[in-house]
Amino acid sequence: MSHTPINPATGLPMTGDGYGGVDVGGSPYGIDIHTHHNPWISTDFGCMSDGF
């Protein structure tokens, strides 16, 4: 029985080289390239505007 590794960051099955490859969404193992963590954007500031 063959086991398909799952990327823990995305929950998607891995393709190609398994743990050394990418998942079906294109993310490397342990990484989700589709989540954007921008430290300069926060919802804590209330209303955001282009005040520049």
Buried (B, 14 or more C-beta within 10 A) or exposed (E): EEEEBEBEBBEBEBBEEEEEEBBEBEBBBEBBEEEEEEEEEEEEEEEEEEEE
